[in-house]
């Protein structure tokens, strides 16, 4: 931007106007601005703040509030009245005078402010926006000291529940339309709208269209008044009571910047942080509201050990627990070996500590963080195409998605698995004309909202759904339609593959071949926040830190030297993956397990996981709250939630997302510190006492000095063809589901999508099903699941069900996954409307002869409470009142 004083030397030769720019004057300052830029933006770049309510840089102009009026001259002629600077584009020779230099503009702004305050209630002392309200601030700066309005103000019944978590105070609304524009333009959820006309105009929802959006919390944050409030935060605090700390969301691999507001050791709310390169100014409702799980009543605050006499877990000191864990792990290591399952929600530093502990203390490569469906093909893919990449090393970024001419999503549902990627794809389709294609089974809401977008000039149809059978994705990727093949061949095109590709044999191989064939750039987007960093940290059976292959003796020797370990400490043979570890534990080949935040419900076969946990001789669990592992653990070591530690997440781009401690002095310690102390008890020095020490060590190791592993080469396999009464199973997980990271937040659960079984019209007809009549899905292994049905446009012979919503716990109840053949039949039961029966495990009687290690999880929760957790010092048993915050814990049924 070029700026010069308009009253400079007139004899000087005029500066040329850059191509594509115009020259105008604002408050006496001559400035060059890009053609089409809005006056209010040009003024901002000059440091001139024009008051506004409806304007937002990421929303289309509306000109609704008229607070940004300025005096304008065009071609030497003044406009007849002040104009809204948020809708007026710059032009050559334009002269603009804002409230700083024009009495006309100042008076106009004062008049608008007076009009807005006619019916706006002066309830600032109780309004949630009080202290951070643009209307409050601008009324004091640009309003009049006295009001001429003496009549009674308009009132409405309050609050109106827009959704389970969004409350509306209608009389506070200034009709800026920020919320409605965000819902339509950014999120694609037009469920909130302007109703009525004239003086009665107000924000509301349709009777049969609730505001069920994954992004509704953003409307609270961008509301310039206190009209939209959070049910969870309403009347809880004031901005001047709070301490604000920047942080990073721990829920998915998007890597959103956040602001955590807290007081007295308790998190009160979370807001989206501003990061143009990642989440811009948005975040999803899960990241915004799901943080209370870390202070649930059953949180572990002291170690637990299993009493040798009673067989029950009891509270213990750190000294006793660490000694018992060290002795048990040493015995298990020297007998059959120990497997390590860190889980996918660790920071990079904590994951590194698990990998180093496995190699140094346990002398094994049996370590795998992938607490989900996985495959050997995926291991090769991660080593060949993912590890060692990042924004500075050629990886695909958010900016690349936004600029791509074509994006193809395979085994990836963006709105459910990485919501900020979904928003960026919508933005790319809406503003840049990006063609977004999806390879899948049905037009889910996320698919529909990225291929049919409401643009500024009307509907925009961009891309389409490429329908295929479940398990047929690899074959379809090798035989793409000509239009898609041509689109992927354009410079900048992107092929996105999700972690669900591990369920489909040959998919990762086909994706790499497609990328090589077309020249498209390849991106891998996992679901959990810690997955990408764990790949770099070396918690895979074939990879050491920073992508070093375990089979390379030179690389191993170099790493042993840097770690100060004896030669031959690191095994040269690849270890077992998670399935192999569990199978070995079940059969007795492995004697011990070290588990960090893994819940059996997340695993491909929870029943096998239960058997393995029960069969192993010694089990140590590092976790935040009780999980399915707890009831089998011999030692439980508590770890810190995210807000009580520092660390780094790597988002799907490979971009480091570093954060510091938010709430200090709680006594909670990160996984890396626990493992370091445990290793000392085993006569091994890890030097992972703090996340900062670990981060420094990772940096000193440097990149892989060896050869990158070869890419996978697995042939694509066509799916099985189901016979009569059978169907192919398609599934993925909803963003809001049974995951325990959403515990303690009932308002958030109200906007979760109900679990239903989706069928094609022809499949429903063949089964004699009339939606929403329930259907029964069964498997050859005895699994059974009953869900209400819904008819959608999808291939015949396919049934789609959510992976972990309500009663639809696919892994546990069916024991099969995407692409499997299942039996399906109509049920005579009445539709249940997606309502699930409450669990009653806590009140169930324990059958005679049941050991304590086989108690139901609910009984373990209750037992922990009766062991003094809630009665020691404070409500949380740690001498402090409460500590809300977000963290990693046991993945909790798929947090």
N, C-alpha and C positions, 0 to 999 in steps of 0.2 A: 504494500500500500504506500503510495506517494502522498505526502502531506506538505503543504506550503501555506504560508500566510497569504491571504487574499490582498493584503495591503503592502505587498513587497515592492521591490524596485520595478516600476512600470517599463523602464527602458531595457530591462533584461529580456533576452530572447525567450519567448514562451517555450515551456517544456512540451515535448510531444506527448500526446495521450497514448498510453500503451494500447496495443491491439486488443479488442474485446472489452475495453473499458470506456467509461464516460467520466467527465470532470464536472464536479458540482461543488457547491460551497455550503457548509453547515456551520452555523454560528460563527461566520467569518473565517472559517478554516477551509481552504481549498483542498479537495481530496479527489483522488482517482479511485473509482469503484467499478467492479465488474458489472457488465450490462445485466440488467434484470435483478440485481440485488435490491433488497428492500431498504428504504431509508433508515428504518430503525436499526438494521444490522450495520449499515455504514456508520451511523452515529455511535454504536457500541464500540466499533473498532477505533474510533477517535476518543473513547473514554467518556462519551456523553451519554448519560443514562436518561432515557425517556420513560416515564412511568407507563406501565401497561398491566393488563390482567389477562386478556385472551391470548396475547402473543406468546408463542413458545418456539424456539428455534427448530425443533424436530417435528412440528405440526404445521399443516397447511395454514396460510393466513385466513382469518375469519373476519376481522374488523368488527367484532361483536361488542366490545366494551367501550370503545371510543375514548379511552383514557389517554391514548398516545397522540392526541391531536397536536399538530405543528402548523406553523404558517409557512406557506410555500409559494415561490415564484417560479414560473416556467416560461422561458423565452422572454424574460423581462416583464411578464404580466403576472400579477398576483392572482392566486386562485380565489374564488369568491368567498370561500369560508375555510376555516382550518380543516386539514385532511388527516386521516389516520395514517401514521407513518408505518404501521405494520402491514399495510396492504399496498402502499405506494412504492412503485419501483423507481429507482434513480434514473435520471435522464441528463443529457449533456446540457450544461449551463444552468441547471436547477439551483435555486437558492432556497435553503431551508433554515428556518429560525425556530428553535425549540423554546421551551419554557425559560431557558436561561437568558435568552436575548430578546424574546418577544412577549410583550404584555398581552397581546391577543391570544397567543398559544397558552400562556399561563392562566388567563381568565377562562379560556375554554376548558382546560383541564380541571380547574376548580369547579366549574359548573357541572361537569360530568361526575366529579367526586360527590358533589352535593346531591345529585340525582341518585347515585348509587346508595347513598346513606339514608335516603328517604324511608325505605322499608327495611334496611339492614338493621338487625337488632344490635344494640350496643351491650352485648353480653360477654365482652372480652374477658372478664374475670373468671368465667367458667368455660369459655370456648377453648377447645383443644389447640386451636391455631394461635391463641394468644401468646405473644412474645416472638413469633416467627411469621406473622401474617403480613403479606404484601399490602392488603387493604389497610390494615392498621398503620403500617409504616408510611404508606403514601398519603393516607388521610392527614397524618400529622405534617408531612412535608409539602404536599401539594393541595391540601384542602383548605377550607375556610374555618376560622375559629368558631363562627356562629352558624347555626342552621336556621333557615326560615321555615322549616317544616314544623308545624305545631299539632297536626292531627295524629290520630292513633295509628301506630304502625300495623302493617299486615302481620298476621300470625297464622301458623299452621300447626297441626298436630306433629309432635316430634318425639323421637326420631323415626324416620321411615327406614325399614330394613330393605335395602337394595339387594343384599345377599346376606349370608350368614356372618360375613365379616365386614361388610361395608354398610354404614349407617348414614342417612341423609337428613340434614336439618335444612328444610327447603327455604325458610325465610332468610337464611344467610347467603343463599346462592345469588351471584351477580350475573348469571347467564353468560359466562365467558365461553362456554362450550369446549373448554379444554378436555373435560372428561369424555364427552361424546366424540370429539375428534380423535382422542387417543384410542378409544374403543374401536372406532371404525377404521382408522388409518393405520395404526401401529399394531394393535392386537388382532384386529379382524373379528372382534366380538361385538357387534352392534346391538347389544341388549340394553343399553342405557341411552335414553333419547330425550329430546325436548318434547314436552307434552303441552297441550292447550295452546291458546293464542293470547296475544296482547298482555294485559296486566296479570292474567292468570297463568302465564307461561311458566313452566317449572320442569325440573329434571325428574325423570321417573323411568319405570320399566313397563313393558307390556304385561298383561295379566298372565299370559302363558309363555313369557320369555324372561325367566329370571336372569340376573346378572351373574351367570356362571362362567367366569373367566379365570384363567390361570394368571392373569396380569392385572387383576382389579385393584391391587394395592397401589399401583402407580397413579391411579386417579386421585387417591388421597394425597399423595406427595405433590402432584402438580396443581391441585386445587388451590387457587390464590386466596381463598377464604376458608372458613371452617365448616363449609357445607358438607363435605364428605369426611367421615371420620372412621377410625378403626374400632370395631367392637372389642378388640383385645386391649387397646390402648386408651380408649375413651375415658376421660376424667382420671387418668392414672398419674399424670405428672405435668410439669411445665418445662419448657425448653431451658429456662435459666436454672432449673434444678439438676439438669443432666450434664454428664460428661460425655463428650462425643469422641469416639475412637475409630479411625479407619480400619477396615478389615476386608476379608475375602470370604465369599460364600463357600460353605463346605458341602453343599448338597449335590452338585453335578459338575461336570467338567467344563461348563461355560466359563468359569473363572471370574464371576462378577465382582466388581468393587462394591463395597458396602460401607455404611456408617452405622456403628453400633452406639446407641445412646443408653447410658446406664447411670445408676446412682445407688449408693450404699451397697455395693457389691451385687447388684441385681440388674440384669438387662431389662430395659423397659420397652424398647422398640428397635427395629432395624429399618434403615432407609437405603435406597439405591445410591451408590456413589457415582460420581461423574468420571467416566473413563471413555473418551471417544473411540479408542482403539478396540475396546472390548464390548462393554454393555451400554455404552453411551450414557444415558441417564435412567435406564430401566432395570428392573429385575422381576423375577417371577414371584408369585405369592408364596411358594414354598420357601424360597430364600428369604423373603421378607418376614414371614410370620412363624416359621417352624424353627424356634430356638428354645422353647421351654422344656424340651425333653431332658436337657442336661441337668435340670434341677428337680426331676421327678423324685418322689419320696423314696424310691428304691435305688437311688444312685449309690454306688460303692464309694465310700470315703475312707475306709480302712481295709487292709488286706483280709482275706478270708482263707482259712485252711480247713481241710476236712479232718475232723477229730477221729482218731484211730479207734476209740472205744464206741462212740455213738454213731459214727458214720455220717454225721451231719457237718455242714460247713459252720464254722464259728469264727468270730472276729479274732484277729491276732495282731501282734506287732509286726512292723516291717522286718525287723531282725529275724524273727521266727519264720515268717513267710518266705523271705529270700533264702534263708538257710535250707528250709524244707524243699523249696523249688530247685535250688542248686543241687542238692543231694539226689533228688528224684531224677532230674534231667541227666546228671552224670551217670547214674546207674542205667538209665534207659539208653543213653548214648553208647555205653560200653557193652550193652547186651544186644539189642536189636536195632538201635538207632532211633533218632527223633525226627519227625517231620514238622515243618514250620508253615503255618497258615496265617499270614499277616492281615488279610482282608484288603478291600479296595478303597478304604476311606482314610488312609494315612497321609500325613504330610510327607514330602520327599525325604526330609530328615529322619522321620520315624521309620519310614520304609527302609532307608539305607541301614539303619541300626538293626532291623530284623535280618536283612540279608547278611550283614557282617557278623551278627551273632550266630546265624546258621553256619557260616563257613568257619569262623574262628572258634567258637565255643562248642558247637555241636559237630563240626567237621563233616558237613553234609551239604549237598546241593538240592536236597528235598525241600524246596521252598517255593511256594506259589501263592501270589496274592489274589488270584482270579477267583473270587468267591461267587461264581456264576457259571453258566455253561461256557465251556472252553474246548480247545482242541489242539493237537500237535501242529496242525496247519497254521493255527493262529500264532503259535510260538514262533514259527519260521517267518511269518508275515511281520510280526512285531520286530524281530531282529533285523529283517531285510529292509523294511520300509518305514518304520516308525522311530525306533530308538536313535538318539543322536540328532534328531531334527528339531527345528524351532523356527521362529520368525526370522532370525538372523542367519539361518542355515537352510533356507529354501522351502520351509514348510508353508502349507496353506494357512492363511490368516483370515480374520473376519473381513478385512478390507478386500482380500482376494475374492471371497464369496460375494461381496457386494458389487465388485467390478466384473464378475464372471459373466460371459454371454450365456452360458449354459451350466446348470448344476444338475447332476443326477444323484439322487439319494437311494442307497441300496441297504436293506436291513437296518434302516434308521428312520425313526419317527421323530422328527425334530421337536415338535411341540411337547411331546411327552418325555423325551430323553435329553434334550439340551435346548431349553426354551429360548435362550438368547440367540442361538443359531437360527431358530425358527423366526424370531423377529427380524434378524438380519436378512434372511431369505425373502421374507415379505417385503422388506424395504427395497431389496435389489429388484424384485419383480415389479414393484409399484413405481419406483423412481427411475430405475435403470433399464427396465425391459428385460431383465434376466429371465430366461426360460428355465423353470424348475420342473424337473421330471422326478417321479417317484416310481420305484419298482416294488410293487407290493400287491395286496389283495383287495383293498377297498378304499373308497374316498373317506378316510377319517377326517375329523375336523382340521387337524394339522395339515393334511394333504390338500384339502379343499381351499384352505385359506392361503396357501402359497401358490396355487395355480389359478385361482379366481380372486383377484384383488380389486378393491374399489380405489381407483386412482383419482387424481384431481379432476380429470376430464371425463370420468365415467368408469364403468367396469373395464378391467384389464384381464384378459385371459392369457396366461403365460404358462406354457408347459402342460403336462397332463400326467395321469396315472397310467403306468404300463402294467396292466394286470398279469399276474402269473400265479401259479399254484404255490402253496407253501412248500419250500424245499426246492423249487424250480428256479430260484433266483440266479444260481450259478450258470445254468443252461441259458436262461434269458439274457444274462449279461454277455454271453458269447455270441448272441444272435440279436443284437439290438436293432430296432427299426432304423431305416436309413436316415430319418430326420434327426434322431437322437445321436446316431453315429456321426453325422455331419456336424451337429452342434458341439459334441465333445471334441471334435477335431479343430475347433476354432481356438485361437490363442487365448489363454486365460481360463478355459473351461475347467470345471472341477468335478471329480467323482468322489462322493462321500460314502464311506462304508461305516456301519455301526458295529458295536461289539457283538450284536446278535448274529453276525455273520459266522461266528464260531459254530453255530448249530447247523450250518448248511455246508456239507462237504464240497470242497472245490471253489467256494465263493471267493475267498481271499486270492487264490491263484487266478481265478477268472478276472478279478478286479485289477490285479497287477498286469495281466495280459491286455485288458481293455485300455488301461492307462498307457501302456507302451504302444498299443496299436493306434490310438487316437491322438496321443500327445497330451491328454488331459492330466491335470495334477491330482494326486491321490491324497485324501485326508481320511484319518481314522478318528472317530468320535466315540469314546466310551461314555458310560452313563455316570459312573461315580467320580467324585472329585479327586480321589487319590490314585486312580488307575494309571494316568499318564506319568506321574512322578515316580510311581513304583516301578514302571518299566525302566526308567533311567537309573533308579536306585539299585537295581539288581535283585529284585525279589521274584525272579523267574528261574526255573530249573536249568535253563540253558544259557542264561546271561548273567554276567557279573556287572558291577556298576558301570554306567555310561556305555553300555552295549558291548562290553568285552565278552567274547565267547568263552565258555568254561573249558572247551576242548582244546584251546590254543595254549600249549605249555609255556611259550614265551610270555604271553599275556598274563598267565597265572603267576609265573615267577615274578614278573614286575609288580603285580598287585600284592603278592606276599611280602615283597621287599618294602613297598610303601606302607603296608599295614604293620610291619615289624614282626611278621609271623615266620615260623620255621618253614623251610622248604618242604613242600608236599602237604602243607596244612589244608589247602583247598583241593578237594577231590577233582580229578580230571575227567570224570565221567558225568554226563548230564544227569540231573536228579529226576525224581518222579514229579509229575504235575499233580494238581490237587486231587483229581480222581485216583491217580496212582497212589498217592499218599494215604487216602482214605481206604483204598482196597488193601494196601499193605498193613494198615493199622487193624482193619477188621480181621485179616487172616493171621495176625500175630507176628508178621515180619517186622513191623515197627513196634517198638516198646513204648514210645512216648510221643506226645504232641505238644507243641507250643502254639497257642491260638491267640490272635490279636484282633478282637472286634469282628468275629465272623459268627453269623447265625445260621444254623442248619437249614432254615427255611429258604435261604438264598441259593442253596446249592442245587445242582441238577437232580440229585437223588437224596432228599433229606432222610429217608429211611435208612439208606446205607450210612449216611453221616452219623445218625444216631447209633447204629450198630458199631461203627468204628470208635466213636467217643466212649462207648460203653466197654469195648473190648480192650482198649489200650491200657497198659499198666500204669502210666503216669501222665497226667494232663495238667498243664499250666495255662491259665487264661488271663490275658490282659484286656480289661474291658471297663466300660463306664457304668453299665447297668446290667442286671441279670438277663441272660439270653438262654438259648437252648444248649449252649456249651456249659453254662454255670452248673447245671444239675449233675454234670459228670466230672467237673473239675476237682482236682486235688488241692490246687492253690489258685486263688483269684487275686490278682494284683490290680488295684485301681489306677486309672490313668486320667490325665487332664483332658477336659473338653477344649475345643478350639479357642474359646474366649479366655481360657486360663493358661495358654501357652503361646509361643511364637512358632513360626515355621514358614514353609513354602508349599503351595500347591502348584503343580504345572497344569495349566488348562489344556484343552484338546489341541491347541496350536503348538504346545510345548513352551508357552510363554510363562516365565516364573511369576507367581502371584504371592509375593511375600507379605506377611502380616506380623504384627507385634502383639504382645500380651495386652489384652483389654482389661481384665480384672486380676489384679495382683494380690499376693498375700493370702491365697486360699489354701496353700499347702499341697495342692495337686501338682503332680509331676508328669511330664510327657513320657511317651513310650521309650524314647531314646535314653532318657535318664534311668528308667526302670531297668532296661536291658543292660545298660552299662554297669549298674550296681549288681545286677544278677550275674553278669559275666565275671566281675571281680570275685564273687563268691565261688566261682568255678575256676579261679586262678587265671583268668584271661582279661587283658586290658583292651577295651574297645575304643576308649577315648571319645565316647559319644555322650558326655555328660550334659551338654546343652545343644539345642538346635543350631546355635551360632557356630559351635565347634564342628558340628557335623557338616554344615554348609561350607565352612572353610575347607574341610577335608575333601568334600566332593569337588570343589573348585580346584584344589591342588592335584587331584587325580588326573584331570584333563580328559580329553576324548579317547575313544578306543584306538590304541596304537596298532591293532591287528586288522584283519580283513573282516568286512561285514559279512554276516551269514548269508548263505544263498537263499533266494526267494523260494517260496513253496511251489510245488508243481503237482497239485492234486487234481485229477480229472473231475469234471462236473458230472454229477449223477442225477438222472431224472428221478422225480419223486415216485413213490408207489401210487398205484391207482386204486382208490377205495372201491369196494363193491357195494351192493345194496345195503342200506342201513349203516353205512360207514362214511367217514369224511376225513379229510386232511385237516389237521389242527394248525391254525395260525394264531400267533399270540405275541404280544409285547406288554410292557408294564405301563400303567398310567403314572403320570407325574405325582399325583396324590393318591396314595393307596394304603396298604396296611403297614408300610414302613414305620419303624419305631422312631425315626427322626422326626416324625410328625406327632408323636405322643404329647399329651398335655396341651394340645391346641385344638379344642373342639370347633372353634369358628372356622378354621381352615378345612377341617374335614367336611364341613357343610357344602363346599364347592367341588368335592371330588366327584368324578363321573361315575355313575352307577354301573355295577358289573352286569353285563348282559351277554348272551351268546348271539352272535350275528351270523345270519345265513342268507343265501340268495333266495329269491322268490321260488325258483324251481326246486331247490333243495327242501325248502319248507313245505312245498306242495307234496313232494314225494314222501315226506315224513308225516304228512297230515297235521302240520303245525300251523296254527293261526296266531300270529304274534299279538300280544306278548305271552302267549302260552309257554310255560317252561319246557325245556328240553333236558334230557338226561344224557350226559356224556360219560362213557365208561371205557376202560382199557382192558387189554388181555391180562394185565397184572392185577386186576381187581380194583383199580381206581374208579371213583365215581364222583360226578359233580353235576348239580342241578342248578340251572340258571334260567331266568326269563329270556325269551327270544326277541330278536329284532330283525326285520328283513331289510337288507341293504343290497346295493348293486355290487356283487362280487362273483367270482367264478363259482360254478356249481360244484357240489361235492366238497365244500370247504366250510368249516365252522371256525369263527374267530372268538376267542375269549381273552379277557385281560389276565395278565400273569399273576398278579398278587393283590386283587381288590376284593374286599368283602369275603365271601365264601370261595371266590375263585382263586384258590391257592394251587396253581397248576403243578408246581414241583411236588408239593406234599400230597395233594389229592389224586393226581393222575399219574405222576411219576414219569411223564413224557413231555416233550417240548415241541417247538415249531417244526412242522413237517411230518409229525407222527400220524399214523392212522388210528382213529378212535371210532368207537361205536357211538351212534347217536339215535335217540328215539324221543318221541313226544312223551311228556309227562302228564298225568291226570291231575297233578296238584294245581291249585289256583296261582295266578301270578302274584309275586311277592313285591313287585315294584322296586327291586334292588335292595330291599331292606334285609339285613342279615341278622341272624339270631345272635344274641349276646353270648360270649363265652362264659361258661360256668365252671371252669376248671378249678377256680379257687375254692368253690364250695363242694367239690367232689370228694367222696370218701376214698381213702387210699386202700386198695385191695390188700388183703392179708398176704404177707410174704414179699411185698414190694420193698426193695432196698431204697435207702435214701438217695442213692445215685440215680434211681429211676423215678423219683417223684415228679409230678407235673411241674412245669415251669411256674405256674401260678403259686404252687405250694412253696417253691423256692423263694419267690418274691415275698410271700407272707412270712416265711421263716426268717428271712433277712431282717424284716421289720421287727420281729419279735426278738431278734438277737441284739436289739439295742440301737439299731441304726437311727431311728427317729427320736430316741429318748436321751441322747447324749449331747449335752451342751445346748443345742438349738434344734429347730425343726428338722434340719438335715443331718443331725447327729455329728456336726463338725464345729459347733460353737458359733455358727453364723446363721443369720435368719434365712437366707435364700440366695441362690446364685444363678439366676437365669443366664443362659448363654447357649451358643451353638457349638457342637463339637462332633467329633467322631465317636461312635460307641460301637457296640455290637451292631452289625448291619441291620439287625432287628427285623427279620422277615422282609428284607429288601428295602431298607431305608433309602 
